[in-house]
């Protein structure tokens, strides 16, 4: 699950650095982008209050946003999240399980509303499993930066990785000491 979030965040950072005209140009070919790229582009367009229908071939907000009349077939439920990337990860997880979902984004960052996902609430066991997976992925420790090893013999940091299979083999350029780590 964190994989979806990281891809979405990567696209979000890229789109945040683009100008309005560039975003609208990308929206012209929205259907040719990967799903994560589409969702990140749509979120950035909504964030900037740029209308998707101003780009040729893109869906209009009336077709995609529940405030404009889109309805799901069946009893609806909603999950509220702290960030847009969490909401989009939930939407991806629900849709990969065959559950139609809609992401509801606040019109701007100054609104008190949080991003949420509305979906048809059939099959509560499957939903509980998806929700628990999402919560578990949110609680994962972020991977830290790589800490370059120091030589265990002399303590210097000028070491080389000489092989990686079956174990990492390191060699110190200062004292020529070699060691392995698994």
C-alpha positions as CSV (number, residue, x, y, z in Angstrom):
1,X,0.0,0.0,0.0
2,X,2.8,2.6,0.7
3,X,3.8,2.1,-2.9
4,X,0.6,3.8,-4.2
5,X,1.1,6.7,-1.8
6,X,4.8,7.2,-2.9
7,X,4.0,7.2,-6.6
8,X,1.1,9.7,-6.0
9,X,3.3,11.9,-3.9
10,X,6.1,11.8,-6.6
11,X,3.6,12.9,-9.3
12,X,2.2,15.5,-6.9
13,X,5.6,17.1,-6.4
14,X,6.2,17.2,-10.1
15,X,2.8,18.8,-10.8
16,X,3.2,21.3,-8.0
17,X,6.3,22.7,-9.8
18,X,4.5,23.2,-13.1
19,X,2.6,26.3,-14.3
20,X,-1.1,26.4,-14.8
21,X,-0.8,26.2,-18.6
22,X,1.4,23.2,-18.4
23,X,-1.0,21.4,-16.1
24,X,-3.9,22.1,-18.5
25,X,-1.8,20.9,-21.4
26,X,-1.2,17.6,-19.5
27,X,-5.0,17.4,-18.8
28,X,-5.6,17.4,-22.5
29,X,-4.0,13.9,-22.6
30,X,-5.4,12.8,-19.2
31,X,-6.5,9.4,-20.4
32,X,-3.0,8.6,-21.6
33,X,-1.5,9.0,-18.1
34,X,-1.1,6.3,-15.5
35,X,-3.9,6.1,-12.9
36,X,-1.7,7.6,-10.1
37,X,-0.6,10.4,-12.5
38,X,-4.2,11.1,-13.4
39,X,-5.2,11.3,-9.8
40,X,-2.3,13.5,-8.8
41,X,-3.0,15.8,-11.8
42,X,-6.7,16.1,-10.9
43,X,-5.8,16.8,-7.3
44,X,-3.4,19.6,-8.3
45,X,-6.0,21.1,-10.7
46,X,-8.6,21.1,-7.9
47,X,-6.1,22.6,-5.5
48,X,-5.4,25.4,-7.9
49,X,-9.1,25.7,-8.7
50,X,-8.4,25.1,-12.4
51,X,-11.3,23.5,-14.2
52,X,-10.8,20.2,-15.8
53,X,-13.3,20.9,-18.6
54,X,-11.2,23.8,-19.7
55,X,-8.8,21.2,-21.0
56,X,-10.0,19.4,-24.2
57,X,-10.9,15.8,-23.6
58,X,-10.8,16.0,-19.8
59,X,-13.8,15.2,-17.6
60,X,-15.6,18.1,-16.2
61,X,-15.9,18.5,-12.4
62,X,-19.6,17.9,-12.7
63,X,-18.8,14.4,-13.9
64,X,-16.3,13.6,-11.3
65,X,-17.1,15.4,-8.1
66,X,-20.0,14.2,-5.8
67,X,-20.9,17.8,-4.9
68,X,-22.0,18.2,-8.5
69,X,-24.5,15.3,-8.4
70,X,-22.5,12.1,-8.9
71,X,-24.2,9.3,-7.0
72,X,-23.1,5.8,-6.1
73,X,-25.5,2.8,-6.5
74,X,-26.2,1.5,-3.0
75,X,-25.7,2.5,0.6
76,X,-22.8,5.0,0.9
77,X,-20.1,5.2,3.5
78,X,-17.3,7.7,3.9
79,X,-13.8,7.6,5.3
80,X,-12.1,10.9,6.2
81,X,-8.3,11.3,6.0
82,X,-5.7,13.8,7.0
83,X,-4.0,14.1,3.6
84,X,-5.0,13.9,-0.1
85,X,-2.5,11.1,-0.7
86,X,-4.1,9.0,2.0
87,X,-7.5,9.5,0.5
88,X,-6.2,8.6,-3.0
89,X,-4.5,5.5,-1.6
90,X,-7.8,4.4,-0.1
91,X,-9.6,5.0,-3.4
92,X,-7.0,2.9,-5.2
93,X,-7.3,0.1,-2.6
94,X,-11.1,0.1,-2.7
95,X,-11.2,0.1,-6.5
96,X,-8.6,-2.7,-6.8
97,X,-11.0,-4.7,-4.6
98,X,-13.8,-3.9,-7.0
99,X,-15.5,-1.3,-4.9
100,X,-16.4,2.0,-6.7
101,X,-15.1,5.0,-4.8
102,X,-15.1,8.8,-5.1
103,X,-12.4,11.1,-3.6
104,X,-13.9,14.3,-2.1
105,X,-11.3,17.0,-1.9
106,X,-11.7,20.4,-0.2
107,X,-11.8,23.2,-2.8
108,X,-8.6,24.7,-1.3
109,X,-6.2,24.2,1.6
110,X,-7.9,27.0,3.5
111,X,-11.1,25.0,4.0
112,X,-11.5,23.1,7.3
113,X,-12.8,20.0,5.5
114,X,-10.5,17.0,5.2
115,X,-10.1,14.8,2.1
116,X,-12.5,11.9,2.2
117,X,-13.5,8.9,0.2
118,X,-17.2,8.0,-0.4
119,X,-17.9,4.4,-1.5
120,X,-20.7,1.8,-1.6
121,X,-20.6,0.0,1.8
122,X,-21.3,-3.6,0.8
123,X,-19.2,-6.5,2.2
124,X,-18.2,-5.1,5.6
125,X,-15.5,-7.8,6.1
126,X,-13.7,-6.8,3.0
127,X,-14.0,-3.1,3.9
128,X,-12.6,-3.7,7.4
129,X,-9.7,-5.6,5.9
130,X,-8.9,-2.7,3.5
131,X,-9.3,-0.1,6.2
132,X,-6.9,-2.0,8.5
133,X,-4.3,-2.4,5.7
134,X,-4.5,1.4,5.2
135,X,-4.1,2.1,8.9
136,X,-1.1,-0.3,9.1
137,X,0.6,1.4,6.1
138,X,0.1,4.8,7.8
139,X,1.8,3.6,10.9
140,X,4.8,2.3,9.2
141,X,8.1,3.9,10.0
142,X,9.5,5.9,7.1
143,X,12.7,4.5,5.7
144,X,15.6,6.7,6.8
145,X,18.6,7.8,4.9
146,X,21.3,5.3,4.2
147,X,24.0,5.5,6.8
148,X,27.3,4.9,5.2
149,X,29.4,2.3,7.2
150,X,32.6,3.0,8.9
151,X,35.6,0.7,9.0
152,X,35.4,-1.5,12.1
153,X,39.2,-1.6,12.3
154,X,40.2,2.1,12.0
155,X,36.8,3.9,12.2
156,X,37.3,5.8,8.9
157,X,34.4,6.5,6.5
158,X,36.3,6.0,3.2
159,X,35.1,2.5,2.5
160,X,34.1,0.7,-0.8
161,X,31.4,-1.8,-1.4
162,X,33.3,-4.6,-3.3
163,X,30.5,-7.2,-3.6
164,X,26.9,-7.7,-2.7
165,X,26.2,-11.4,-3.0
166,X,25.6,-13.3,-0.8
167,X,26.6,-10.6,1.7
168,X,27.8,-7.0,1.4
169,X,31.6,-7.0,1.4
170,X,33.3,-3.8,2.3
171,X,36.9,-2.7,2.0
172,X,38.5,0.2,3.8
173,X,40.7,2.3,1.5
174,X,42.7,3.6,4.5
175,X,43.8,0.4,6.2
176,X,42.7,-2.3,3.6
177,X,40.5,-4.1,6.1
178,X,37.7,-6.1,4.6
179,X,34.5,-7.2,6.3
180,X,31.0,-8.6,5.5
181,X,27.6,-7.6,6.7
182,X,24.4,-9.6,6.1
